[in-house]
Amino acid sequence: MNIQSASLESAAKSDASHACRLCGSKVEKTFVDLGMSPLCESFVPADKFDSMEPLYPLHALVCGECFLVQLKEYVSPQNIFEEYAYFSSYSTSWVNHAKSYCEMIAKRLGLGRDSLVVELASNDGYLLQHFLPLGVPVLGVEPAANVAQTAIGKGIPTVVDFFGVRLASELAAQGKQADLIAGNNVLAQVPDLNDFVAGIKLLLKPEGVVTLEFPHLQKLIEESQFDTIYHEHFSYFSLITIEAMAARHNLKIIDVEELETHGGSLRVYLAHKQSQRQPTAAVAAILDRENALGFRNLDTYASYGEQVKRTKRRLLAFLIKAKDEGKTICGYGAPGKGNTLLNYCGIGTDFLDFTVDRNPYKHGRQTPGMRIPIYPVSEIDQARPDYVLILPWNLKREIIAQMRHIADWGGKFVVPIPEVAVIDPKEID
């Protein structure tokens, strides 16, 4: 990505306001202030256990013009993403979601051997691998070299680079233009939105289609999903903001779907403004709903901070009571969102003995900030805790299905978002 990133030094000198990364307006209104927090994917290796960690403000603002909810850029994407701890393939449900998408979109767009699918932030090939049996040529773009190597090992051509106008121009000059551009959970991670979307426009064929998936701001607000906010996510989107973003780059929304992934997401379909493709009724329906909910009114965003504080107090009240009763508690998962929750709520080893994760990259490390040790999943069977706190709560069904045997010793699951919920595996059909 050809990003003109703010340096740490310039970020430190910035005042209370900053320019909206989409429309350029002055942004001053607070959405929610989650205090100081480390980078959520910066898991601490053993040789750094005694070292300091940098902390940055986790203060989300909202633009009064385009209503983009956003963080300032304190750290460049190069520092965050050139080596990344997140590998998509460790979530079975997410891989299945990707497979279903590939089969659906290939049929819907009539993709074949003469087509080209480009995925932006293609990670470890979790999605593009499903086009290979369909005979559809693919190209991944992934800035994290360690993750990209896994995709390349699967036979998926991958460019190790950041995406934007520069790279899009290079690919177009090589005759590589896309019938489909896919971007799953990448838009939030782009600090220079205009460079990114301008690159998409350059890379897209005249009748090509773009699909972008991202957590829906409506769900983030309604269900207190504050842990979705972390430094690696620069922006948070409503469909109203996506419409403004598309219009700035002579694109249009032609369809939108509501998904269950990541606690409630949108899949938005974009095309060139001049394209023959016409919008479905779903686009106007969701825009109308967001208007009715007040998403064009700053007052709608103003009360979110108090709502988040209530969610924090309720979770801590449960954990304090459980520990006072002598209960043992561990975590399941070490996701980015989990680290926002742990750091904002001040949950350390005084509450969680440890957490576990399926990703071997994280084993033997500690969570950033709160320094909770991360072990293989098998450690739960050894410790036999009374409660297992599910940190990637968006995957609770998958995790409960995998771990329902904790009922053998009377163990129960705890889901922290949107409200504290205790789930007894014995009561699940």
MIVO-910664 format. One line per field, with one value per residue (C-alpha): residue number from 0; residue in three letters; x, y, z. Coordinates in steps of 0.1 Angstrom, whole numbers. Example, Ala and Ser with C-alpha at 12.3 -4.5 7.8 and 13.67 -1.06 7.14 Angstrom:
<pts>
nr <- 0:1
rest <- ALA:SER
X <- 123:137
Y <- -45:-11
Z <- 78:71
</pts>
This chain:
<pts>
nr <- 0:1:2:3:4:5:6:7:8:9:10:11:12:13:14:15:16:17:18:19:20:21:22:23:24:25:26:27:28:29:30:31:32:33:34:35:36:37:38:39:40:41:42:43:44:45:46:47:48:49:50:51:52:53:54:55:56:57:58:59:60:61:62:63:64:65:66:67:68:69:70:71:72:73:74:75:76:77:78:79:80:81:82:83:84:85:86:87:88:89:90:91:92:93:94:95:96:97:98:99:100:101:102:103:104:105:106:107:108:109:110:111:112:113:114:115:116:117:118:119:120:121:122:123:124:125:126:127:128:129:130:131:132:133:134:135:136:137:138:139:140:141:142:143:144:145:146:147:148:149:150:151:152:153:154:155:156:157:158:159:160:161:162:163:164:165:166:167:168:169:170:171:172:173:174:175:176:177:178:179:180:181:182:183:184:185:186:187:188:189:190:191:192:193:194:195:196:197:198:199:200:201:202:203:204:205:206:207:208:209:210:211:212:213:214:215:216:217:218:219:220:221:222:223:224:225:226:227:228:229:230:231:232:233:234:235:236:237:238:239:240:241:242:243:244:245:246:247:248:249:250:251:252:253:254:255:256:257:258:259:260:261:262:263:264:265:266:267:268:269:270:271:272:273:274:275:276:277:278:279:280:281:282:283:284:285:286:287:288:289:290:291:292:293:294:295:296:297:298:299:300:301:302:303:304:305:306:307:308:309:310:311:312:313:314:315:316:317:318:319:320:321:322:323:324:325:326:327:328:329:330:331:332:333:334:335:336:337:338:339:340:341:342:343:344:345:346:347:348:349:350:351:352:353:354:355:356:357:358:359:360:361:362:363:364:365:366:367:368:369:370:371:372:373:374:375:376:377:378:379:380:381:382:383:384:385:386:387:388:389:390:391:392:393:394:395:396:397:398:399:400:401:402:403:404:405:406:407:408:409:410:411:412:413:414:415:416:417:418:419:420:421:422:423:424:425:426:427:428
rest <- MET:ASN:ILE:GLN:SER:ALA:SER:LEU:GLU:SER:ALA:ALA:LYS:SER:ASP:ALA:SER:HIS:ALA:CYS:ARG:LEU:CYS:GLY:SER:LYS:VAL:GLU:LYS:THR:PHE:VAL:ASP:LEU:GLY:MET:SER:PRO:LEU:CYS:GLU:SER:PHE:VAL:PRO:ALA:ASP:LYS:PHE:ASP:SER:MET:GLU:PRO:LEU:TYR:PRO:LEU:HIS:ALA:LEU:VAL:CYS:GLY:GLU:CYS:PHE:LEU:VAL:GLN:LEU:LYS:GLU:TYR:VAL:SER:PRO:GLN:ASN:ILE:PHE:GLU:GLU:TYR:ALA:TYR:PHE:SER:SER:TYR:SER:THR:SER:TRP:VAL:ASN:HIS:ALA:LYS:SER:TYR:CYS:GLU:MET:ILE:ALA:LYS:ARG:LEU:GLY:LEU:GLY:ARG:ASP:SER:LEU:VAL:VAL:GLU:LEU:ALA:SER:ASN:ASP:GLY:TYR:LEU:LEU:GLN:HIS:PHE:LEU:PRO:LEU:GLY:VAL:PRO:VAL:LEU:GLY:VAL:GLU:PRO:ALA:ALA:ASN:VAL:ALA:GLN:THR:ALA:ILE:GLY:LYS:GLY:ILE:PRO:THR:VAL:VAL:ASP:PHE:PHE:GLY:VAL:ARG:LEU:ALA:SER:GLU:LEU:ALA:ALA:GLN:GLY:LYS:GLN:ALA:ASP:LEU:ILE:ALA:GLY:ASN:ASN:VAL:LEU:ALA:GLN:VAL:PRO:ASP:LEU:ASN:ASP:PHE:VAL:ALA:GLY:ILE:LYS:LEU:LEU:LEU:LYS:PRO:GLU:GLY:VAL:VAL:THR:LEU:GLU:PHE:PRO:HIS:LEU:GLN:LYS:LEU:ILE:GLU:GLU:SER:GLN:PHE:ASP:THR:ILE:TYR:HIS:GLU:HIS:PHE:SER:TYR:PHE:SER:LEU:ILE:THR:ILE:GLU:ALA:MET:ALA:ALA:ARG:HIS:ASN:LEU:LYS:ILE:ILE:ASP:VAL:GLU:GLU:LEU:GLU:THR:HIS:GLY:GLY:SER:LEU:ARG:VAL:TYR:LEU:ALA:HIS:LYS:GLN:SER:GLN:ARG:GLN:PRO:THR:ALA:ALA:VAL:ALA:ALA:ILE:LEU:ASP:ARG:GLU:ASN:ALA:LEU:GLY:PHE:ARG:ASN:LEU:ASP:THR:TYR:ALA:SER:TYR:GLY:GLU:GLN:VAL:LYS:ARG:THR:LYS:ARG:ARG:LEU:LEU:ALA:PHE:LEU:ILE:LYS:ALA:LYS:ASP:GLU:GLY:LYS:THR:ILE:CYS:GLY:TYR:GLY:ALA:PRO:GLY:LYS:GLY:ASN:THR:LEU:LEU:ASN:TYR:CYS:GLY:ILE:GLY:THR:ASP:PHE:LEU:ASP:PHE:THR:VAL:ASP:ARG:ASN:PRO:TYR:LYS:HIS:GLY:ARG:GLN:THR:PRO:GLY:MET:ARG:ILE:PRO:ILE:TYR:PRO:VAL:SER:GLU:ILE:ASP:GLN:ALA:ARG:PRO:ASP:TYR:VAL:LEU:ILE:LEU:PRO:TRP:ASN:LEU:LYS:ARG:GLU:ILE:ILE:ALA:GLN:MET:ARG:HIS:ILE:ALA:ASP:TRP:GLY:GLY:LYS:PHE:VAL:VAL:PRO:ILE:PRO:GLU:VAL:ALA:VAL:ILE:ASP:PRO:LYS:GLU:ILE:ASP
X <- 0:14:7:20:21:24:55:54:70:44:16:28:27:-8:-35:-69:-84:-73:-84:-109:-91:-120:-134:-107:-130:-118:-127:-130:-161:-153:-171:-154:-122:-107:-76:-40:-35:-7:-9:-34:-14:20:21:51:78:97:129:108:89:110:108:85:57:46:11:-10:-43:-73:-96:-122:-136:-164:-165:-194:-195:-192:-197:-167:-157:-119:-87:-57:-28:-2:18:24:9:44:51:18:15:49:49:15:3:-32:-36:-72:-71:-71:-108:-128:-160:-142:-127:-161:-175:-149:-156:-193:-186:-162:-188:-216:-197:-182:-217:-232:-205:-199:-162:-141:-107:-106:-114:-91:-99:-77:-80:-66:-51:-53:-36:-27:-48:-78:-102:-84:-76:-113:-112:-84:-107:-132:-105:-106:-72:-64:-39:-34:-20:-7:18:27:55:53:16:20:45:19:-4:24:31:-5:1:-16:2:8:23:39:31:7:-22:-29:-26:10:6:-27:-10:18:-6:-28:3:10:-24:-38:-73:-98:-133:-137:-118:-124:-115:-126:-120:-93:-110:-108:-70:-64:-52:-52:-87:-87:-54:-68:-102:-85:-63:-94:-110:-78:-76:-113:-125:-153:-180:-161:-174:-158:-170:-159:-168:-165:-181:-212:-211:-248:-239:-209:-231:-262:-242:-214:-188:-161:-134:-137:-118:-80:-51:-49:-84:-82:-119:-154:-181:-218:-233:-239:-201:-194:-218:-199:-166:-178:-191:-157:-142:-169:-181:-215:-231:-250:-259:-254:-259:-260:-238:-234:-196:-176:-207:-226:-210:-220:-209:-210:-209:-194:-191:-180:-206:-208:-214:-246:-251:-280:-285:-308:-335:-313:-291:-319:-334:-303:-295:-331:-327:-294:-310:-339:-314:-298:-265:-263:-267:-237:-259:-264:-227:-223:-238:-216:-189:-212:-227:-192:-184:-215:-204:-170:-185:-208:-180:-157:-185:-190:-152:-147:-176:-163:-128:-142:-160:-127:-135:-107:-110:-90:-94:-101:-84:-59:-76:-69:-104:-96:-66:-87:-112:-84:-66:-96:-111:-78:-81:-48:-36:-55:-86:-74:-48:-39:-55:-52:-51:-51:-23:11:27:12:22:48:40:21:-9:2:-3:-19:8:-15:4:-8:-8:-20:-57:-49:-39:-76:-80:-50:-62:-99:-111:-145:-150:-137:-139:-144:-124:-133:-170:-179:-167:-186:-206:-175:-156:-184:-188:-150:-148:-182:-164:-155:-189:-172:-157:-185:-169:-189:-183:-185:-193:-184:-202:-228:-237:-220:-236:-227:-233:-235:-225:-248:-278:-269:-288
Y <- 0:34:49:82:71:94:88:81:115:134:114:123:160:160:180:169:170:155:153:126:99:98:133:154:173:182:154:162:143:113:80:60:64:30:45:35:1:-19:-31:-60:-85:-78:-110:-109:-136:-152:-131:-99:-109:-83:-56:-25:-23:8:20:42:60:38:68:65:96:102:126:150:151:115:98:76:63:62:61:83:66:62:34:28:-3:-14:-17:-36:-59:-68:-97:-106:-131:-137:-167:-170:-208:-215:-207:-236:-216:-187:-211:-226:-191:-183:-215:-208:-173:-185:-210:-184:-156:-178:-188:-154:-137:-166:-167:-192:-198:-164:-145:-131:-129:-106:-108:-78:-89:-126:-138:-175:-184:-193:-179:-180:-217:-224:-209:-233:-264:-242:-234:-197:-178:-159:-135:-126:-93:-97:-74:-98:-119:-146:-152:-148:-176:-200:-191:-194:-229:-238:-228:-194:-166:-139:-104:-95:-58:-31:-23:11:32:23:-14:-13:7:-18:-47:-30:-22:-60:-66:-78:-64:-81:-95:-97:-79:-94:-77:-95:-75:-54:-21:-13:-19:8:42:58:49:71:56:21:27:45:15:-8:14:11:-26:-34:-43:-21:-46:-61:-64:-56:-73:-59:-75:-56:-55:-33:-2:-8:-41:-26:1:-21:-49:-30:-47:-23:-50:-48:-14:-17:0:-24:-13:23:27:14:16:21:17:55:60:33:51:83:65:48:81:99:73:71:38:27:1:-25:-49:-55:-86:-88:-116:-132:-132:-111:-104:-89:-78:-63:-77:-48:-52:-23:-16:13:41:37:-1:-17:-34:-18:-16:-41:-31:-42:-12:14:-7:-7:30:39:19:36:70:60:50:84:75:109:126:130:126:90:83:104:79:49:56:52:21:6:15:-4:-35:-33:-31:-60:-83:-73:-78:-114:-121:-107:-127:-159:-154:-145:-179:-196:-204:-210:-192:-195:-179:-195:-177:-149:-127:-91:-82:-102:-80:-48:-63:-75:-42:-19:-40:-46:-84:-100:-132:-121:-132:-155:-181:-184:-185:-210:-207:-231:-210:-225:-191:-177:-206:-197:-160:-136:-114:-78:-55:-78:-105:-135:-167:-184:-222:-250:-258:-291:-271:-267:-304:-304:-275:-283:-248:-239:-213:-208:-171:-171:-141:-145:-145:-142:-178:-190:-217:-232:-231:-245:-274:-281:-279:-290:-319:-294:-304:-336:-318:-292:-265:-237:-212:-174:-151:-114:-95:-80:-91:-116:-150:-182:-213:-248:-274:-299:-277:-276:-300
Z <- 0:-10:24:36:72:102:121:158:164:143:159:193:184:171:189:201:166:134:98:89:69:44:39:54:78:113:137:174:188:210:202:231:250:261:277:269:253:236:200:203:181:196:216:240:234:263:257:262:293:313:287:285:260:242:250:227:232:222:217:189:173:149:119:119:81:68:102:99:134:135:155:149:133:161:145:108:91:83:121:126:96:82:106:119:144:129:107:94:88:126:127:111:109:92:65:60:56:30:11:9:-4:-31:-44:-43:-59:-87:-97:-93:-115:-138:-130:-150:-164:-182:-150:-123:-86:-65:-27:-7:27:15:48:46:16:37:10:-24:-19:-26:-61:-72:-75:-95:-120:-114:-115:-83:-70:-33:-19:16:34:62:48:74:67:29:28:41:12:-13:1:-9:-45:-43:-62:-36:-38:-5:-4:8:-16:-30:-61:-66:-66:-85:-112:-114:-117:-143:-163:-163:-178:-145:-139:-118:-124:-87:-59:-24:8:40:72:56:52:89:88:61:74:39:27:-3:-16:-10:-27:-56:-61:-62:-89:-110:-106:-114:-149:-163:-153:-124:-88:-54:-22:11:45:77:112:110:132:141:158:175:191:199:214:232:210:222:220:182:186:185:170:141:131:121:110:118:92:87:52:52:54:28:4:9:4:-28:-42:-37:-60:-87:-74:-64:-40:-59:-31:6:28:66:79:114:112:137:158:128:96:62:29:5:-33:-53:-90:-112:-113:-150:-147:-160:-127:-107:-69:-52:-28:1:-3:2:30:52:44:55:87:96:89:112:139:138:122:106:140:163:194:184:190:221:246:236:261:291:276:274:310:322:302:319:354:348:336:365:390:377:378:413:427:410:424:459:458:450:414:388:355:323:289:255:226:223:196:190:204:235:243:240:265:289:289:291:320:337:337:344:360:392:373:344:353:316:281:253:215:185:168:177:169:202:225:251:246:268:259:254:283:308:303:306:295:263:261:238:241:258:289:297:302:326:347:347:354:368:341:306:294:256:243:206:215:178:176:207:188:173:206:227:202:204:242:255:273:301:314:326:356:359:339:323:296:301:272:279:251:248:284:307:300:317:295:310:283:300:291:254:231
</pts>
